């Protein structure tokens, strides 16, 4: 009873139109749940609602019916009694006639009709009754938008679910649809309406059926929408996009062949319009029609269709054919949408009916091209009209040829020999030799237009060769007559293309382009039935390779040939053509690799390397071969340098290494097996260095060492742990055989270091740098032998000025296991022990790493020379970075030492040298910034999250207090530099949390740093931090409080002479400040405007542009009386 | 003031593609100087000038602007109509009213002048003129636009200033 009481309440709530929609939805929901739970049956509901459904109050009755309909919609998947459904549908059908409650009636019918697969569906007889009632009593176009949509949905549903019943109704449904669509303007409704037409067409396919007899009327109603055009595009995002609707219309138009007599003329007329949208739509629609109307009906329109299509193609083609590198594998000219659709249509028509091709073949315009082609030899000389002719005809022919094997045969039979004749290319005789007669001497006549045509045809036809599987199923037949035509000409064609390439000179890229493209087309026929024989294929390869090897400068021709070879290589790999792969290997790969090996050839070394690496990366086997070649080349050049002092060889070596780093390493994931070969390469580098004991000549530059370090580090970085171990072991052996271990015994005292004046030998330096790179790249899991002495070695060598050693030490410290619980069991030294060695104290054995340590003392200038001091600071920074990233506490002590160095005097009262302070300030950049060369993800660094934040919170307060107490201007500047490094490298959110505290310091920093041009980069990064705080809501309050100081500072920076970006950013910041409360900034307008006006005359355009915007913005807040 | 639109159906031209000759290559060199050139002045004029507002006095009354075109599309101003000499600090802008009796010519000219005054360094002398033979009262308009006193006086008229500001305010299209 309670449920029923509630029900009445809910019913009242829903029926009452004065209540809010949320109220309505709630009561609806409540009733639906009780129905679903079975507390209330639908019968009960109807009985209960009796009064609402039959009352004479129209509004209440409409609401009541709507409620019942909504309920049925909720219960779509709940089984109902058949009798109930029958009576309900009868009720709603009857109500359709009553306009006041039409929405409820429609929803009710729709909800019932939609029931599918559950107990209680509407019977066919009832559905028929619904349709009849709807057709007779509803005037769709007089209804509101939502109701119209319901009508169309109901129609759609009826046609989809009760096709038999609808067929019984026959004419009535077609009339009803026509009437409903007439005048509809809303996209969602139209979308459904178009589908309804499609369904009708499917339902009545017979030529004597109602659709056939009403075709003209029905078509009239839908064709008036073509081509679709939206008049109101804005504010209607939820609506259906134009493309979808246009697709729906196209499907409706093409739905039945009975529309054909009306549709095709209309579409052809629209195709001739000048509106691009109309053209595209009619081409798309014509394609759909061609598919659905069938060949026999389309046939009678061919004679109108072909010229229209041709015109569309002519009108949409541009004449600027590109002879560039990028168009080697594409058509070479831009394709608009119209063009694309026209091409699709043409292809469809030819594919569907070969007789359409007759029109193409007999077309005068097409044929004329073959007669006029020989009028011009160069493309640039051609008139625009003849360029257009050539391009369009080549498109038409290639598209038609692509459609089917049959069409391809016809095209080749009709045109190819003619084309060959015009070009002076002769046939192969039955014996296989070329006919050598008078004509062949003329074969050097090259007509660009003709060549283009020829290449287009060849390129398309290659897609028609069936792949090997298909080949076995369909017997080799005479079907492929085009193949035999091509093979008859292939030898001379290749010759013609070759001569085109060879005759080309630098100022004309067209010759080279067409030649290479032709060769590429000839080389891309796949499979056994290829019209190009193996020997001919090899000839193509030889020609292209010779172009690459013969040119001594990087010309267009060279690049084209290289790209063609790469294309062919990847083509061979894709279709796994083993025979061709062998030829490719023998001719291209081996040739190039042998060029890399031999140090003497006309081609510049970088070009050989580029060509080889590009060509070889198309297939794993080639890569292997190439890396082998590289190895050999490296070894021979290196020993050539060591023995003969040939500087050219060492230059080659560094170029080779650069090629490995830049070209091969980035593609590691793409090429299988590359890693293994590269590791082998790295080991043989070590072998080579080991075996060349004596360097009779000194290096004349750091280039080689740099390149070697980079390559070595990156190879180790990408290698697996096992390979890393083997490289490390090898490298360690080399180290221990050198004179370097001697350094390990040097005690860490100043006297000993002073005594070690002599620099390392060149070889030792190379070995040390390479070894450091190996250590930098190694992962934490790799095992490093004899860590203790290595730590010592690196320590001594960075004090001697080898920064790489400091970086290696940092990396090592970063990755070492943490003693007993360490992850790495194979290392014999834990982090603690390593730190012991580094920070060993001069007097006691306590391990802290503050200023009492040996390194700390050097840093602070208590002992050692200035050189030692700066080196120690740099080294300490790298070690600190290693510790910082792994989250080790000892970094705090290091930071303290570094900050100590920034004070003007050390604790014993001696003044610190300016360069010491500068290095100490830069050390903070090393600590905070992300490094490219070491300690990053690529080199497997151990990185604890938020390490920057932690360092920030420790150092910033100390730096701030030091700034306050700083004694000399220099020290103050340096402290600001250090602070700027810390602040600008921390994530911006951290800054925003501390804006209040930081803003005054940042502003002071900006003014201090702007004094000297040395600090311009630091100044800029600090300015960026400031600009970050200005735009954020979090920083707004403190920005507003400091507005006067910020503006003062920024105004100064607008005339900063040393860096344009600083001026630009300062002006942008000024513009941003306008977001502050008017009262805060208004007093400064005069000052700002003055500064910005000055900036209008800035030497840099970008600054001026910003100044204009900023000035405009600031002017608008000042009073009207100052227009300028 | 005229209440209707003066030229109800203007010819709209396609906008010429901007030549992108300056790829900001000089950015790395701090000392090099980018001289103010024709294109820059042209850009200055086109950052903000939009005809939909310039031509209609009753801007607030118009919900759906009849001319949503820029001065560039109407060929009132073209790149070639701007002459700049940076060394002599002189710029001359020649504009072409859409119709001969366009009473908006002075307003457009005034807008152009104010825009340039606000955007170019103060060392510049600015000349604005109507293209010869394109306006009925060409001489009068030219004289008015280049008369310092009259321009200053015009800008003391709050209504006029408001209108100019309206033209120059950023249009969100």
Interface residues (C-beta under 8 A of the other chain):
Chain A: X1058 X1059 X1060 X1093 X1096 X1097 X1099 X1100 X1101 X1102 X1104 X1105 X1108 X1109 X1111 X1112 X1115 X1116 X1120 X1123 X1124
Chain B: X22 X24 X26 X27 X30 X32 X33 X34 X36 X40 X43 X44 X47 X48 X114 X117 X118 X119 X120 X121 X122 X123 X155 X158 X161 X162 X164 X165 X168 X169
